[in-house]
Each structure stands twice: as C-alpha cells, then as structure tokens.
Amino acid sequence: MSLSPPDIAETADPGPVVFDAELRPHRSLSMRGFRLLMGAVIAVSAIAGGAVYVAGAWPVIGFMGADILLIYWAFRASYRAAKRCERLRLTPAWLTIQRIDPRGRGRTEALRPQWLRVELDDPAGPSSPLLLWSHGRATPVGSFLPPTERERLAASLRAALGRLRFEPIR
C-alpha cells in the first residue's frame, strides 16, 4: 500500500531506522577532468581550425565550433542528470522512498515492510529493474545504478527486511 506524504506525517513514531541508503548516479569524470577535457577539445579544434583556415576551407571552422558546443552541452546534461537522488529508509513501520529529480523537486512514497518483496533478475543485467512489490504494485528503485550495485542493494534490503521480520527491534 502506497501512501502520500501527508499520510506518512500523520502516523505514529515509525521506530528506529533499520536500513538507510542514499542512491546517486555515478559520474566518473570530475569537474576538474571535465574542464581539462574541454580545454583539450578546444585546443585541438583551434589547431585544426587554423590549419583548415590556412588551407582555404574557412567555413569548416563553424562546424568545429558547433562540435565544441555539442560536447559541452552533452556533458552539462549528464552532470545535471547526476543530481538525481533516491533515499530508502526502512523502519519497523514503513519503507519510505524519497526521490529527488535533477531540478530538486522531491516525491515520497511509503510502503509497509510487512508486505514488501524485493525482486531482481539473477544475475542482474543492464536493463534488469530492482522492483519493490507491495499489494500487487511494483515500485522500481535505483534504475540508474549499474547491475552490481543493484544486486548489492537488493541483498542489503532483503537482509534488513529479514532482520526486521524475525528479530525484535528495540
């Protein structure tokens, strides 16, 4: 059963946090690396553009400038998408899933852990979703994670749910 955020706020004390994970997309190129890469692209384009200009094919320079802008735009879009975040927090009463999109807008879902089932293909492939099933409805989480990270998250969440179901929480 999924509840809206006001319903979550109205519930009694959810109890201690059993599992807490913040998921973020991985970006292997740092901002410093991005600046160095863009500097190298600009330098190579400037040298090649100078050679093309001297050869008399000056209109090509405009296309080289467009290439630089497209590369810059693609990397900026990738970094903007990396601001996306999902936070999973499991307590004896709720599993809350807080999603924050690249623009900073948030959305929260809550599922009862007693009815929760974690499902992931074995072995997980690049397009294998990590699904949290509750009351016949699937909620995907961590879609931006690589398969090995999704497998680790699924195993950790299953273990936390197992502890919650079979051990008294104090």
C-alpha positions as CSV (number, residue, x, y, z in Angstrom):
1,M,0.0,0.0,0.0
2,S,1.4,3.3,-1.0
3,L,0.6,6.4,1.0
4,S,1.0,10.1,0.2
5,P,3.5,12.2,2.2
6,P,0.7,13.8,4.4
7,D,-0.4,10.3,5.5
8,I,3.2,9.4,6.4
9,A,3.5,12.5,8.6
10,E,0.3,11.6,10.5
11,T,1.5,8.2,11.5
12,A,2.8,7.4,15.0
13,D,6.5,7.1,15.7
14,P,7.9,4.8,13.0
15,G,10.6,3.4,15.3
16,P,14.3,3.0,14.8
17,V,15.9,3.1,11.3
18,V,16.8,-0.4,10.3
19,F,18.2,0.4,6.8
20,D,19.1,3.7,5.3
21,A,20.6,4.2,1.8
22,E,21.1,7.2,-0.5
23,L,21.4,6.3,-4.1
24,R,23.1,8.7,-6.6
25,P,24.2,8.1,-10.2
26,H,27.9,7.6,-10.7
27,R,29.9,10.1,-12.8
28,S,33.5,9.0,-13.4
29,L,34.6,12.4,-14.7
30,S,35.2,15.0,-12.1
31,M,34.6,18.7,-12.8
32,R,38.3,19.3,-12.9
33,G,38.6,16.4,-15.5
34,F,35.7,18.0,-17.4
35,R,37.5,21.3,-17.6
36,L,40.7,19.7,-18.8
37,L,38.8,17.7,-21.4
38,M,37.0,20.7,-22.7
39,G,40.3,22.6,-22.8
40,A,41.9,19.8,-24.8
41,V,38.9,19.7,-27.2
42,I,39.1,23.5,-27.7
43,A,42.8,23.4,-28.2
44,V,42.6,20.5,-30.8
45,S,39.7,22.3,-32.6
46,A,41.6,25.6,-32.6
47,I,44.8,24.0,-34.1
48,A,42.8,22.0,-36.7
49,G,40.6,25.1,-37.4
50,G,43.8,27.2,-38.0
51,A,45.1,24.6,-40.4
52,V,41.7,24.4,-42.2
53,Y,41.6,28.2,-42.4
54,V,45.0,28.4,-43.9
55,A,44.1,25.7,-46.5
56,G,41.2,27.9,-47.5
57,A,38.3,25.9,-46.1
58,W,37.2,28.6,-43.6
59,P,33.5,27.5,-43.5
60,V,34.6,24.3,-41.7
61,I,35.5,26.4,-38.6
62,G,31.8,27.0,-37.8
63,F,31.2,23.2,-37.7
64,M,34.2,22.8,-35.4
65,G,32.7,25.4,-33.1
66,A,29.3,23.6,-33.2
67,D,31.1,20.3,-32.2
68,I,32.6,22.1,-29.2
69,L,29.2,23.4,-28.1
70,L,27.5,20.0,-28.6
71,I,30.2,18.2,-26.5
72,Y,29.8,20.9,-23.8
73,W,26.0,20.6,-23.8
74,A,26.1,16.8,-23.6
75,F,28.5,16.8,-20.6
76,R,26.4,19.5,-18.8
77,A,23.2,17.5,-19.4
78,S,25.0,14.4,-17.9
79,Y,26.1,16.4,-14.8
80,R,22.6,17.8,-14.4
81,A,21.1,14.3,-14.5
82,A,23.6,13.2,-11.8
83,K,21.9,15.5,-9.3
84,R,19.1,12.9,-9.2
85,C,18.8,11.1,-5.9
86,E,16.8,8.3,-4.2
87,R,16.8,7.7,-0.5
88,L,15.5,4.4,1.0
89,R,14.8,4.4,4.8
90,L,13.4,1.3,6.5
91,T,11.8,1.4,9.9
92,P,9.5,-1.2,11.6
93,A,6.5,0.7,10.3
94,W,7.5,2.0,6.9
95,L,9.9,1.8,4.0
96,T,10.0,5.3,2.7
97,I,11.3,6.1,-0.8
98,Q,12.2,9.7,-1.3
99,R,13.0,10.7,-4.9
100,I,14.6,14.0,-5.9
101,D,14.8,14.8,-9.6
102,P,17.6,16.8,-11.2
103,R,15.7,20.1,-10.6
104,G,15.5,19.4,-6.9
105,R,11.8,18.5,-6.8
106,G,11.0,15.7,-4.3
107,R,8.4,13.0,-4.1
108,T,7.9,10.5,-1.3
109,E,6.3,7.1,-1.3
110,A,5.8,4.8,1.7
111,L,5.3,1.0,1.7
112,R,4.6,-1.3,4.6
113,P,7.6,-3.6,5.2
114,Q,5.4,-6.5,6.3
115,W,4.1,-6.8,2.7
116,L,7.3,-5.9,0.9
117,R,9.0,-8.2,-1.6
118,V,12.4,-7.3,-3.3
119,E,12.7,-8.6,-6.8
120,L,15.8,-8.5,-9.1
121,D,16.8,-10.8,-12.0
122,D,19.6,-13.2,-11.1
123,P,22.1,-12.3,-12.5
124,A,21.1,-8.7,-12.9
125,G,21.6,-7.3,-16.4
126,P,22.0,-3.7,-17.5
127,S,18.2,-3.3,-18.0
128,S,17.1,-5.5,-15.1
129,P,15.0,-3.4,-12.8
130,L,15.1,-3.6,-9.0
131,L,11.4,-3.8,-8.0
132,L,9.8,-3.4,-4.6
133,W,6.5,-5.3,-4.7
134,S,3.7,-4.4,-2.3
135,H,0.0,-5.1,-2.6
136,G,0.3,-6.2,-6.3
137,R,2.1,-3.0,-7.3
138,A,5.8,-2.7,-8.3
139,T,7.9,0.3,-7.4
140,P,11.2,0.5,-9.3
141,V,14.3,1.9,-7.4
142,G,17.9,2.5,-8.4
143,S,17.3,2.4,-12.1
144,F,20.4,4.5,-12.7
145,L,22.7,2.1,-10.8
146,P,24.9,-0.5,-12.5
147,P,23.8,-4.1,-12.2
148,T,26.4,-5.0,-9.5
149,E,25.2,-2.0,-7.3
150,R,21.5,-3.1,-7.8
151,E,22.4,-6.6,-6.7
152,R,24.2,-5.3,-3.6
153,L,21.3,-3.0,-2.8
154,A,18.8,-5.8,-3.2
155,A,20.8,-8.2,-1.0
156,S,21.2,-5.5,1.7
157,L,17.5,-4.6,1.6
158,R,16.5,-8.3,1.8
159,A,18.8,-8.8,4.8
160,A,17.3,-5.7,6.5
161,L,13.8,-6.9,5.9
162,G,14.7,-10.3,7.2
163,R,16.1,-8.8,10.4
164,L,13.0,-6.7,10.8
165,R,10.7,-9.6,10.4
166,F,12.5,-12.1,12.5
167,E,14.3,-10.1,15.2
168,P,12.7,-7.9,17.8
169,I,13.6,-4.2,17.1
170,R,14.5,-2.2,20.2
